[in-house]
Amino acid sequence: METQDFAAFVDKALLKRPEGILQKIGNMREIWIQGIKQHGITLETIEIVVRDRDIAHSFRDAKTNQLPINWYKDLPTHLFNPQAVIFDTTHFNDPALLLIFSDQVPVYKLVIRLNYLVKKKGVYNIVETGHVVDIGGIKAMMHRGYFVIDGSL
């Protein structure tokens, strides 16, 4: 996906009421697929998508610790360059990947919900949200529900 196309999608999602539109931004890397399988999850698709409603939710006025919007608009470029990919097992029956971007301060985190059923659309891996985070909190969860499957913290 072209970054310009995604940036336009983000702008549109922020200007009007979400319509349930999905935008594909890439596919899971093979190392992520294998890491997920090691935790007993088989992906129904390798596609990674973003919904307009999740963009609107992530950048609503009440949201704290928002990612910089210009960084988010380049998401197709950033998606495959995290410093760590963590398999998150802390939510029962709701597995996720946490993509950690720690090459800058503050540290950014993206949450990708796996095998997420979108009504009337199908099952997808959805970039649900993103935040500025404290890396100490993430490190504290290692082996307590968080497991690195690619890269390192």
ABEGO torsion letter per residue (X at the ends): XBAAAAAAAAAAAAABBBAGBBBBAEBBBAAAAAAAAAAGBBBABABBBBBAAAAAAAABAABBGBBBAAAAAAAAAAAAABABBBBBAABBGBBBBBBBBAABOBBBBBBBBBGBBBBGAEBBBBBABBBBBBAAAAAAABGAGBBBABEBX
